[in-house]
Amino acid sequence: MTALLAVADHLPAGRVPIEELADGFGLTAMQVKIFRRYHGLGEVSRDPGGTLLDLLRGAVAALPALRGREQRIRYVLHARSIPTVAPYPHHPVRELCAELGLDRAAVLAVGHHACASGLLAIDAAGRLLAADGDPDGLALVLAGEKAFTPEAGMVPDTSFFGEGAGACLVAPGGDRDRVLSYAVDLRGEFDTDAVEQASEFQRIYSEALAGAVLAAVERAGLAMDAIGAILPHNVNRVAWHQVCRTLGYPRERVVLDNVAGVGHVFCADHFVNHRTARERGLLRPGEPYVMAAAGAGRGATFAAMVLRH
């Protein structure tokens, strides 16, 4: 059974208030006020002089469990929210692998589920390792992107992207953070720029995301009251409050601490929130928790994964 041997993240020290981003996106003062007061967004993490390689390097540096296991890494998967994460011909993930001596690893990018691709990468890593049949094989899952284009800076009317990175070491089995289930709801009808479909996406959002959470919990043979915490994607507070109402789940057990001060860190949100949940004592030994996210790009994805800490 797939297990996460270790989880780490890296956030740059820089923070930018959303008011300073407004002009670049053509936002009015009222729109910014809605983002802050209604969506609960305040500032985003930024590293103006840094690169994606710097972000990923920082996450791996916070993953001491990798040291001494480099030759056991068979796969490196970079979870992406957007298809292009660095200007051509730069390849920061391969550069990082060269630095770390991961010469035996196959390097892959996973981006099919937009902001839910972090969960897809964990699932894919577990499947690849299981197919190999090597109990000592490991995979390194990376997440994190730079907000280097307008598309990579903001989700219209929804959220601002922050810069940061996450990393986790995946094993084909183990007792630590075992994956109990994974559920995905893919909606191809939203692969369109039609205005009416955008409105429909907003209408079904909380119900569809709650449905993915419930599906994963049921596949794990559990009920929602057994779930100790939800580690969300940091899209905004109000979206998760709506999901909590649909699920009948307490808001205080959803790790929304990083929404206001960090922003939506692409696919790395779950890794950032994993650390926060550990620090808050929300992840207790033997207790299950959920990581959940929605992604919008070429279609829509609603996904959830249940793990036992």
C-alpha positions in Angstrom: 0.0 0.0 0.0 1.4 3.4 -1.0 2.9 5.4 1.8 4.5 8.8 2.2 7.7 8.3 4.1 8.3 12.1 4.5 6.6 15.3 3.5 8.3 18.8 3.3 7.7 22.2 1.9 9.5 25.5 1.2 8.1 29.0 1.2 10.2 32.0 0.3 10.4 34.8 2.9 8.9 37.5 0.6 5.2 38.5 0.9 3.2 40.8 -1.4 -0.1 42.3 -0.3 -2.8 41.6 -2.9 -3.4 45.4 -3.2 0.1 45.6 -4.8 -1.0 43.0 -7.4 -4.2 44.8 -8.4 -2.9 47.0 -11.2 -1.2 44.2 -13.0 -4.5 42.3 -13.2 -6.6 45.3 -13.9 -8.6 44.9 -10.6 -10.7 47.7 -9.1 -10.5 48.6 -5.4 -13.8 46.9 -4.8 -12.6 43.7 -6.4 -9.6 43.7 -4.2 -11.8 44.3 -1.1 -13.9 41.3 -2.1 -10.8 39.1 -2.3 -9.6 40.2 1.1 -12.9 40.4 3.1 -15.0 37.7 1.4 -12.4 35.2 0.1 -10.0 35.7 3.0 -7.0 36.4 0.9 -4.4 38.9 2.2 -0.9 38.4 0.8 1.0 35.9 -1.3 4.4 34.4 -1.0 6.9 35.7 -3.7 10.6 35.3 -4.5 11.2 38.0 -7.1 14.8 37.2 -7.6 14.5 33.4 -7.4 13.8 30.6 -9.9 11.7 27.5 -9.9 14.9 25.5 -9.2 15.4 27.6 -6.1 11.9 26.7 -4.8 12.2 23.0 -5.5 15.7 22.9 -4.1 14.4 24.5 -0.9 11.7 21.8 -0.6 14.1 19.0 -1.0 16.5 20.5 1.5 13.7 20.3 4.0 13.4 16.5 3.2 16.2 14.9 5.2 14.7 11.4 4.6 16.0 11.6 1.1 19.6 11.7 2.1 21.3 8.3 1.8 18.4 7.0 -0.3 19.2 8.7 -3.6 20.1 5.5 -5.4 16.7 4.0 -4.5 14.8 6.8 -6.3 13.3 5.2 -9.4 10.9 8.0 -10.3 10.8 11.8 -9.9 7.4 13.3 -10.7 6.8 17.0 -10.9 3.1 17.9 -10.3 2.1 20.9 -12.3 -1.0 23.2 -12.3 -0.1 24.7 -15.7 1.6 23.1 -18.7 4.6 25.4 -19.0 6.5 26.1 -15.7 9.7 27.6 -17.0 10.9 29.4 -20.2 12.4 27.2 -22.8 15.1 25.7 -22.7 15.3 25.6 -18.9 14.4 22.3 -17.2 14.6 22.9 -13.5 13.5 19.4 -12.4 16.3 17.7 -14.4 18.8 20.2 -13.1 17.7 19.4 -9.6 18.0 15.7 -10.2 21.5 16.2 -11.5 22.4 18.1 -8.4 21.0 15.4 -6.2 22.6 12.5 -8.0 19.3 10.9 -9.0 20.8 9.5 -12.2 18.8 6.2 -12.0 15.4 8.0 -11.9 12.9 8.4 -14.7 11.8 12.1 -14.6 8.1 12.8 -15.4 5.7 15.7 -15.3 2.1 15.3 -14.2 -0.3 18.1 -15.0 -3.5 16.5 -16.3 -5.6 17.6 -13.3 -4.5 21.2 -13.0 -4.3 22.2 -9.3 -5.3 18.6 -8.2 -2.3 17.2 -10.0 -0.4 16.8 -6.7 -2.7 14.0 -5.7 -2.5 12.5 -9.1 1.3 12.5 -8.9 1.2 10.6 -5.5 -1.2 8.1 -6.9 0.9 7.6 -10.1 4.1 7.2 -8.1 2.5 4.5 -6.0 1.2 2.7 -9.1 4.6 2.8 -10.8 6.4 1.5 -7.7 3.8 -1.3 -7.3 4.2 -2.3 -10.9 8.0 -2.5 -10.5 7.6 -5.0 -7.6 10.7 -3.6 -5.9 9.9 -3.2 -2.2 13.0 -0.9 -1.8 12.1 1.4 -4.7 11.1 5.0 -4.0 9.6 7.9 -5.8 10.2 11.6 -5.2 7.1 13.8 -5.9 7.7 17.5 -6.3 5.3 20.4 -6.6 5.6 24.1 -7.0 5.7 26.7 -9.7 6.6 30.3 -10.3 4.0 33.0 -10.9 5.9 34.2 -14.0 3.0 34.9 -16.4 -0.4 36.6 -15.8 -2.1 33.2 -16.1 0.1 31.8 -13.4 -0.6 34.8 -11.1 -4.3 34.7 -10.5 -7.4 32.6 -10.8 -10.0 35.1 -12.0 -12.5 36.1 -9.3 -11.2 33.3 -7.1 -7.6 33.4 -5.9 -4.1 34.6 -6.2 -1.2 32.2 -6.7 1.7 32.2 -4.3 5.2 30.8 -4.9 6.6 27.9 -3.0 7.3 24.2 -3.3 6.6 20.8 -1.7 8.3 17.4 -1.8 7.4 14.0 -0.6 9.1 10.6 -0.6 6.8 7.9 -1.8 7.2 4.2 -1.0 5.3 1.1 -2.2 4.4 0.3 1.4 4.9 1.3 5.0 3.1 2.4 8.1 3.6 6.1 7.8 1.0 8.2 6.1 -0.5 5.2 4.2 -2.8 6.0 1.3 -6.1 4.3 2.0 -8.1 5.6 -1.1 -8.2 8.0 -3.9 -11.2 9.4 -5.8 -11.4 11.6 -8.9 -14.3 13.2 -10.6 -13.4 14.4 -14.1 -15.7 16.8 -15.8 -14.9 17.2 -19.5 -17.8 19.4 -20.2 -15.9 22.3 -18.7 -13.3 22.2 -21.4 -14.7 25.3 -23.0 -14.5 29.1 -22.7 -18.2 29.5 -22.8 -19.5 31.9 -20.2 -22.4 29.8 -19.2 -20.1 26.8 -18.5 -18.0 29.0 -16.2 -21.1 29.9 -14.3 -22.1 26.3 -14.1 -18.7 25.4 -12.7 -19.1 27.8 -9.9 -22.6 26.5 -9.2 -21.6 22.8 -8.9 -18.1 23.5 -7.3 -18.8 22.8 -3.6 -21.1 19.9 -4.2 -18.7 18.2 -6.7 -15.7 18.7 -4.4 -17.6 17.4 -1.4 -18.7 14.5 -3.5 -15.1 13.6 -4.2 -14.3 13.7 -0.5 -17.2 11.5 0.4 -16.3 9.0 -2.4 -12.7 8.7 -1.1 -13.8 8.4 2.5 -16.4 5.7 1.6 -13.8 3.8 -0.5 -11.5 3.8 2.6 -14.4 2.1 4.5 -14.8 5.2 6.8 -17.3 7.9 7.6 -16.6 11.6 7.8 -16.7 11.7 11.6 -13.6 9.5 11.5 -11.6 12.1 9.5 -9.3 14.0 11.8 -8.5 16.8 9.4 -8.8 18.0 5.8 -5.7 19.4 4.0 -7.2 21.5 1.2 -5.9 23.4 -1.8 -5.6 27.1 -0.7 -8.0 28.5 -3.3 -9.9 30.7 -0.7 -11.8 30.4 2.6 -15.3 30.8 1.4 -15.1 27.9 -1.1 -14.1 25.6 1.7 -16.7 26.9 4.0 -19.3 26.0 1.4 -17.7 22.5 1.1 -17.8 22.1 4.9 -21.5 23.0 4.9 -22.2 20.4 2.2 -20.2 17.7 4.1 -21.4 18.8 7.6 -17.8 18.9 8.6 -16.3 21.3 11.1 -14.5 24.3 9.6 -11.8 24.3 12.3 -10.6 20.9 11.2 -9.9 22.2 7.6 -6.3 23.6 7.5 -7.0 27.1 6.1 -4.2 28.8 8.0 -2.1 29.5 4.9 -4.8 31.0 2.7 -4.5 34.6 4.0 -0.7 34.8 4.3 0.6 32.6 1.5 -2.0 32.2 -1.2 -2.7 29.3 -3.5 0.7 27.6 -4.0 -0.4 25.7 -7.1 -0.1 21.9 -6.4 2.1 22.4 -3.4 -0.7 23.4 -1.1 -1.1 19.9 0.4 2.6 19.8 1.4 2.5 23.2 2.9 -0.7 22.3 4.8 0.7 19.0 5.9 3.4 20.8 7.9 0.9 23.2 9.4 -1.4 20.3 10.4 1.6 18.6 12.1 2.5 21.7 13.9 -1.1 22.2 15.1 -1.3 18.6 16.3 -4.1 17.8 13.8 -2.4 14.7 12.4 -2.5 12.1 15.1 -0.9 8.6 14.9 -3.4 6.1 13.5 -6.0 8.7 12.6 -7.1 9.2 8.9 -7.1 12.5 7.2 -8.0 13.8 3.7 -6.2 15.8 1.1 -8.5 17.3 -1.4 -8.4 19.7 -4.4 -10.2 21.0 -7.4 -8.5 21.8 -10.7 -9.8 23.8 -13.6 -8.0 23.9 -17.0 -8.9 21.6 -19.8 -12.0 20.4 -18.1 -12.5 20.3 -14.4 -11.1 17.8 -11.8 -12.4 17.2 -8.2 -10.1 14.9 -6.3 -9.6 13.6 -2.7 -7.2 11.1 -1.1 -7.5 9.5 2.3 -4.4 8.7 4.3 -3.7 7.3 7.7 -1.1 9.2 9.7 
